[in-house]
Amino acid sequence: MNAAPRLGFIGIGLMGKPMTLRLLTAGYAVTVWNRSREKLAPVLARGAVAAESPAAVAQAADIVMMCVTDQHAADAVLFGPDGVAAGGAAGKLVVDFSSIAPESARAFAKRLHRQCGMGLVDAPVSGGTIGAEQGTLAIMAGGAPEHVERVRPVIAHLAQRFTRMGDAGAGQVTKLCNQIIVGCLFPVIAEAMRLAEAAGVDANALPAALKGGFADSLPLQVFGARMAARRFDPPLGAVSIMLKDLENAASVAKESGVPLPMAHTAAELYRLLIAQGRGAHEPSVLIDLLAGKR
């Protein structure tokens, strides 16, 4: 029987923390690194081992997982002076759960293999912090088939669905399709909730009333209730992250000659929220925008 792979996890944030905790619960040895070291406390308390740099994580692990903010952060983690590439070796893999531009994912895969022989699977996730905590994420993968299959037993502890969509970058394109749908749903749900309020209907009851019908969705059930209650803390996601994803989608669409009128409109609403200083808030705060509140 093959020994369990040694794991690394870089980026112990809103998503990375619950994902790492699930891997520790499953019995894996996990070496971790985070730019803000104080965020490591919850996973260290559960048995993770702290490394001094991403390079040290790569030296200690067979499979290095990472979940960082954007392609700039991913670039720094992978190829900075003490980055993963500096400690990597042939036969090891990186699984990048970050949501980044598809072209960046393709470039990173080529550069990582060229510099140290490591393979890379781009594996952005959908399902939010709740999915991360429950192990019910949907993960879309791009990369070599043998690399995807090698990490599948590990990913099984994190996701209810792990689908290879094609070669490097395909996972990121799929995530952008996901974000177009989700990013446009938030404004639509906010409009429906606000209309209910203004017309004298109990908005708190709206998600339950629509459950099971054609208008139902997981975002409606989770975020519709939060909108009605004006309960935005702790935040489930961030306006700035949603805008970043929609901007990446717009870039791919421009290259492909595909118009995205709905996504463009949604992006403008998120830009307005950021201009109001609400970039770190979850997208549910759109209902305050529609209500004329700041």
C-alpha positions as CSV (number, residue, x, y, z in Angstrom):
1,M,0.0,0.0,0.0
2,N,1.4,3.4,-1.0
3,A,2.1,5.8,1.8
4,A,-0.1,8.9,2.0
5,P,1.5,11.9,0.3
6,R,3.0,14.7,2.4
7,L,1.0,17.8,1.8
8,G,1.8,21.5,1.9
9,F,-0.8,24.4,2.1
10,I,0.0,28.0,1.3
11,G,-2.6,30.6,2.1
12,I,-4.4,30.0,5.3
13,G,-7.3,32.4,4.7
14,L,-11.0,32.2,4.6
15,M,-10.9,29.2,2.3
16,G,-7.4,27.8,3.1
17,K,-8.0,27.4,6.8
18,P,-11.1,25.1,6.6
19,M,-9.5,23.2,3.7
20,T,-6.3,22.6,5.7
21,L,-8.3,21.6,8.8
22,R,-10.1,19.0,6.8
23,L,-6.9,17.5,5.5
24,L,-5.5,17.4,9.0
25,T,-8.7,15.6,10.2
26,A,-8.2,13.1,7.4
27,G,-4.8,12.2,8.8
28,Y,-2.4,13.9,6.4
29,A,0.8,15.5,7.5
30,V,0.5,19.2,6.3
31,T,3.2,21.8,6.2
32,V,1.9,25.4,6.0
33,W,2.9,28.9,5.2
34,N,1.0,32.2,5.2
35,R,2.2,35.7,4.6
36,S,0.6,36.8,7.9
37,R,1.9,34.2,10.3
38,E,-0.7,34.9,13.0
39,K,-3.3,33.2,10.8
40,L,-1.5,29.9,11.1
41,A,-2.6,29.5,14.8
42,P,-5.8,27.5,14.2
43,V,-4.1,24.9,11.9
44,L,-0.9,24.7,14.0
45,A,-3.2,23.9,17.0
46,R,-4.5,20.9,15.0
47,G,-1.1,19.5,14.1
48,A,0.1,21.4,11.0
49,V,3.8,22.3,10.9
50,A,4.9,25.9,10.0
51,A,7.5,26.5,7.3
52,E,9.6,29.6,7.0
53,S,8.9,30.1,3.3
54,P,7.0,28.7,0.3
55,A,10.3,27.1,-0.8
56,A,10.4,25.2,2.5
57,V,6.9,24.0,2.0
58,A,7.9,22.6,-1.4
59,Q,10.9,20.9,0.1
60,A,8.7,19.2,2.8
61,A,5.7,18.2,0.7
62,D,4.9,15.9,-2.2
63,I,1.9,17.9,-3.2
64,V,1.8,21.7,-2.5
65,M,-1.6,23.2,-2.4
66,M,-2.2,27.0,-2.4
67,C,-5.1,29.4,-2.2
68,V,-4.1,33.0,-2.6
69,T,-5.8,36.3,-3.7
70,D,-4.9,36.7,-7.3
71,Q,-2.3,36.0,-10.1
72,H,0.1,38.5,-8.6
73,A,0.1,36.8,-5.3
74,A,0.4,33.4,-7.0
75,D,3.4,34.6,-9.0
76,A,5.1,35.8,-5.9
77,V,4.5,32.5,-4.0
78,L,5.6,30.3,-6.9
79,F,8.5,32.3,-8.3
80,G,9.7,34.8,-5.6
81,P,13.2,34.5,-4.1
82,D,12.0,31.9,-1.6
83,G,9.1,30.7,-3.7
84,V,7.9,27.2,-4.4
85,A,10.1,26.8,-7.5
86,A,13.2,27.4,-5.4
87,G,12.3,24.4,-3.2
88,G,10.6,22.2,-5.8
89,A,11.8,19.1,-7.6
90,A,10.7,16.8,-10.4
91,G,7.9,14.4,-9.3
92,K,6.2,17.0,-7.0
93,L,3.0,18.8,-7.8
94,V,1.3,22.1,-7.1
95,V,-2.4,22.3,-6.9
96,D,-3.5,26.0,-7.1
97,F,-7.0,26.6,-5.7
98,S,-6.7,30.3,-6.4
99,S,-8.9,32.1,-9.0
100,I,-6.6,33.7,-11.5
101,A,-6.5,34.6,-15.2
102,P,-6.3,31.5,-17.4
103,E,-3.3,32.8,-19.3
104,S,-1.5,33.2,-16.0
105,A,-2.3,29.6,-15.1
106,R,-0.9,28.4,-18.4
107,A,2.2,30.5,-18.0
108,F,2.8,29.3,-14.5
109,A,2.5,25.7,-15.4
110,K,5.1,26.0,-18.2
111,R,7.5,28.1,-16.0
112,L,7.2,25.8,-13.0
113,H,8.0,22.7,-15.1
114,R,10.9,24.5,-16.8
115,Q,12.5,25.8,-13.5
116,C,12.1,22.8,-11.2
117,G,10.3,20.0,-13.0
118,M,7.1,20.3,-10.9
119,G,3.6,19.8,-12.4
120,L,0.8,22.2,-11.8
121,V,-3.0,21.6,-11.6
122,D,-5.1,24.8,-11.7
123,A,-8.1,23.9,-9.5
124,P,-10.2,26.9,-8.6
125,V,-13.1,26.2,-6.3
126,S,-16.8,27.1,-5.9
127,G,-18.9,26.6,-2.8
128,G,-17.6,29.3,-0.5
129,T,-16.5,28.9,3.1
130,I,-19.5,26.7,3.9
131,G,-18.4,24.3,1.2
132,A,-14.8,24.4,2.4
133,E,-15.9,23.6,6.0
134,Q,-18.2,20.8,4.9
135,G,-16.0,19.3,2.2
136,T,-18.7,19.9,-0.5
137,L,-16.8,22.2,-2.8
138,A,-17.0,21.9,-6.6
139,I,-13.5,22.0,-8.0
140,M,-12.7,22.5,-11.7
141,A,-9.3,21.3,-12.8
142,G,-6.9,22.1,-15.7
143,G,-3.8,20.0,-16.1
144,A,-2.3,16.8,-17.3
145,P,-4.7,13.8,-16.8
146,E,-2.1,11.9,-14.7
147,H,-1.6,14.9,-12.4
148,V,-5.3,15.3,-11.9
149,E,-5.8,11.6,-11.1
150,R,-2.8,11.6,-8.7
151,V,-4.3,14.4,-6.5
152,R,-7.9,13.1,-6.7
153,P,-7.8,11.0,-3.5
154,V,-6.6,14.1,-1.6
155,I,-9.2,16.3,-3.2
156,A,-11.9,13.8,-2.2
157,H,-11.6,15.2,1.4
158,L,-12.4,18.7,0.1
159,A,-14.9,18.4,-2.7
160,Q,-18.1,16.6,-3.7
161,R,-17.1,17.2,-7.3
162,F,-13.6,17.3,-8.9
163,T,-13.8,17.6,-12.7
164,R,-10.9,17.8,-15.2
165,M,-12.0,20.3,-17.8
166,G,-8.9,20.2,-20.0
167,D,-5.2,21.2,-20.1
168,A,-3.6,24.0,-18.1
169,G,-5.9,27.0,-17.7
170,A,-9.1,25.1,-18.4
171,G,-10.0,25.0,-14.7
172,Q,-9.7,28.8,-14.6
173,V,-11.9,29.3,-17.6
174,T,-14.5,27.1,-16.0
175,K,-14.3,29.1,-12.8
176,L,-14.8,32.3,-14.8
177,C,-18.0,30.8,-16.3
178,N,-19.1,30.0,-12.7
179,Q,-18.3,33.5,-11.6
180,I,-20.3,35.1,-14.5
181,I,-23.3,33.2,-13.2
182,V,-22.8,33.9,-9.5
183,G,-21.6,37.5,-10.1
184,C,-24.8,38.3,-12.0
185,L,-27.0,36.4,-9.5
186,F,-26.1,38.7,-6.6
187,P,-27.6,41.9,-8.2
188,V,-30.7,40.0,-9.4
189,I,-31.3,38.5,-5.9
190,A,-30.7,41.9,-4.4
191,E,-33.3,43.4,-6.7
192,A,-35.9,40.7,-5.9
193,M,-35.3,41.1,-2.1
194,R,-35.5,44.9,-2.3
195,L,-38.7,44.7,-4.3
196,A,-40.3,42.4,-1.8
197,E,-39.4,44.8,1.0
198,A,-40.6,47.9,-0.8
199,A,-43.9,46.2,-1.7
200,G,-44.7,45.1,1.8
201,V,-43.8,41.4,1.4
202,D,-41.8,39.7,4.1
203,A,-38.4,39.4,2.4
204,N,-37.2,37.0,5.1
205,A,-39.8,34.5,3.8
206,L,-38.9,34.9,0.2
207,P,-36.1,32.3,-0.1
208,A,-38.2,29.6,1.5
209,A,-41.2,30.6,-0.6
210,L,-39.2,30.2,-3.8
211,K,-37.4,27.0,-2.7
212,G,-37.7,24.2,-5.3
213,G,-39.0,26.5,-8.0
214,F,-37.2,27.7,-11.1
215,A,-35.9,30.8,-9.3
216,D,-34.3,28.8,-6.6
217,S,-30.5,28.6,-6.2
218,L,-27.9,28.1,-3.4
219,P,-27.0,31.8,-3.6
220,L,-30.7,32.7,-3.1
221,Q,-31.0,30.4,0.0
222,V,-27.7,31.5,1.6
223,F,-27.4,35.2,0.6
224,G,-31.1,36.1,0.1
225,A,-31.6,35.4,3.8
226,R,-28.5,37.5,4.7
227,M,-29.8,40.4,2.6
228,A,-33.2,40.3,4.2
229,A,-31.7,40.4,7.6
230,R,-28.9,42.8,6.7
231,R,-26.6,40.2,8.2
232,F,-23.2,40.6,6.4
233,D,-20.8,39.4,9.1
234,P,-18.7,37.4,9.0
235,P,-18.4,38.1,5.3
236,L,-18.8,35.2,2.9
237,G,-16.6,36.4,0.1
238,A,-15.6,39.9,-1.0
239,V,-16.8,42.4,-3.5
240,S,-13.2,43.0,-4.6
241,I,-12.7,39.4,-5.4
242,M,-15.9,39.1,-7.4
243,L,-14.9,42.1,-9.4
244,K,-11.4,40.6,-10.0
245,D,-13.0,37.5,-11.4
246,L,-15.4,39.4,-13.6
247,E,-12.6,41.5,-15.0
248,N,-10.6,38.3,-15.8
249,A,-13.7,37.0,-17.5
250,A,-14.0,40.2,-19.5
251,S,-10.4,39.8,-20.7
252,V,-11.0,36.3,-21.9
253,A,-14.2,37.3,-23.6
254,K,-12.5,40.2,-25.4
255,E,-9.8,37.8,-26.7
256,S,-12.6,35.4,-27.8
257,G,-14.9,38.0,-29.3
258,V,-17.7,37.1,-26.9
259,P,-20.0,39.9,-25.5
260,L,-20.8,39.8,-21.8
261,P,-23.5,42.5,-21.3
262,M,-24.9,41.1,-18.0
263,A,-21.4,40.5,-16.5
264,H,-20.4,44.0,-17.5
265,T,-23.4,45.5,-15.8
266,A,-22.7,43.5,-12.6
267,A,-19.1,44.5,-12.6
268,E,-20.1,48.2,-12.7
269,L,-22.2,47.7,-9.6
270,Y,-19.2,46.1,-7.8
271,R,-17.0,49.0,-8.8
272,L,-19.6,51.4,-7.3
273,L,-19.5,49.4,-4.0
274,I,-15.6,49.6,-4.0
275,A,-15.8,53.4,-4.6
276,Q,-17.9,53.5,-1.5
277,G,-15.2,51.7,0.5
278,R,-17.1,48.4,0.6
279,G,-14.6,46.2,-1.4
280,A,-14.0,43.9,1.6
281,H,-17.7,43.4,2.2
282,E,-19.6,40.4,0.8
283,P,-21.6,41.0,-2.4
284,S,-24.9,40.8,-0.4
285,V,-24.4,44.5,0.5
286,L,-25.8,45.2,-3.0
287,I,-29.2,45.4,-1.3
288,D,-28.0,48.5,0.6
289,L,-27.0,50.1,-2.6
290,L,-30.5,49.5,-4.0
291,A,-32.0,50.9,-0.8
292,G,-29.9,54.0,-1.1
293,K,-27.8,53.3,1.9
294,R,-24.0,53.6,2.2
